[in-house]
Amino acid sequence: MATRMEPTPGAARGAADELRRRADAITARLLYSDEPRVDLEIAIQGLRDFVEDRLPDRVWLFDCIYEARWQRLRDQGWEHERPAW
């Protein structure tokens, strides 16, 4: 059984930057695209998998910040109130 190595500070910063970039992209897709909800859910699960792999001690933070944000947007109906371009 392989043991999980703790990321180095530089690797953790890089992973955190990647997390923010990808989370912002998902938020933009939720707000401004006509993608089916299932595609967005797949993207969210993929990002959660990334966090579990690269920042395992931060999964709880991912849930508190990003999952809660996206659920709030869904509850407010924003995914259906896209601007007309």
C-alpha positions as CSV (number, residue, x, y, z in Angstrom):
1,M,0.0,0.0,0.0
2,A,1.5,3.3,-1.0
3,T,1.6,6.2,1.5
4,R,0.6,9.6,0.5
5,M,3.3,12.2,0.6
6,E,2.5,15.7,1.9
7,P,3.0,18.3,-0.8
8,T,5.9,20.7,-0.5
9,P,5.0,24.3,0.2
10,G,5.7,25.3,-3.4
11,A,3.7,22.4,-4.7
12,A,0.8,23.2,-2.4
13,R,0.8,26.8,-3.6
14,G,0.8,25.7,-7.2
15,A,-2.1,23.3,-6.5
16,A,-4.0,26.1,-4.7
17,D,-3.5,28.4,-7.7
18,E,-4.7,25.7,-10.0
19,L,-7.7,25.1,-7.7
20,R,-8.7,28.7,-7.8
21,R,-8.3,28.9,-11.6
22,R,-10.4,25.8,-12.2
23,A,-13.0,26.8,-9.6
24,D,-13.4,30.3,-11.3
25,A,-13.8,28.6,-14.6
26,I,-16.6,26.3,-13.2
27,T,-18.3,29.4,-11.7
28,A,-18.2,31.2,-15.0
29,R,-19.6,28.1,-16.8
30,L,-22.4,27.9,-14.2
31,L,-23.3,31.5,-14.7
32,Y,-22.7,32.1,-18.4
33,S,-23.0,28.9,-20.3
34,D,-25.9,26.8,-21.5
35,E,-24.2,23.5,-20.6
36,P,-26.3,20.8,-19.2
37,R,-26.1,20.6,-15.4
38,V,-24.7,17.0,-15.6
39,D,-21.6,18.4,-17.4
40,L,-21.1,21.0,-14.7
41,E,-21.5,18.3,-12.0
42,I,-18.8,16.2,-13.8
43,A,-16.5,19.2,-13.8
44,I,-17.1,19.8,-10.1
45,Q,-16.4,16.2,-9.2
46,G,-13.3,16.3,-11.3
47,L,-12.1,19.3,-9.3
48,R,-13.0,17.6,-6.0
49,D,-10.9,14.6,-7.1
50,F,-8.0,17.0,-7.9
51,V,-8.3,18.5,-4.3
52,E,-8.4,15.0,-2.8
53,D,-5.3,14.0,-4.7
54,R,-3.2,17.2,-4.5
55,L,-4.5,18.9,-1.3
56,P,-6.0,16.1,0.8
57,D,-6.0,18.1,4.0
58,R,-8.1,20.9,2.3
59,V,-11.1,18.8,1.1
60,W,-13.2,20.2,4.0
61,L,-12.2,23.7,2.9
62,F,-13.2,22.9,-0.7
63,D,-16.6,21.8,0.5
64,C,-17.1,24.9,2.7
65,I,-16.1,27.4,0.1
66,Y,-16.7,26.1,-3.4
67,E,-19.4,23.5,-3.0
68,A,-21.3,25.9,-0.8
69,R,-20.9,28.8,-3.4
70,W,-22.1,26.6,-6.3
71,Q,-25.0,25.3,-4.3
72,R,-26.0,28.9,-3.4
73,L,-25.8,29.9,-7.0
74,R,-28.0,27.0,-8.0
75,D,-30.5,27.7,-5.2
76,Q,-30.7,31.4,-6.3
77,G,-31.5,30.2,-9.8
78,W,-28.5,32.0,-11.3
79,E,-27.8,29.2,-13.7
80,H,-31.0,30.1,-15.5
81,E,-30.5,33.9,-15.4
82,R,-27.7,34.3,-17.9
83,P,-27.2,37.7,-19.6
84,A,-28.3,38.2,-23.1
85,W,-25.3,39.0,-25.3
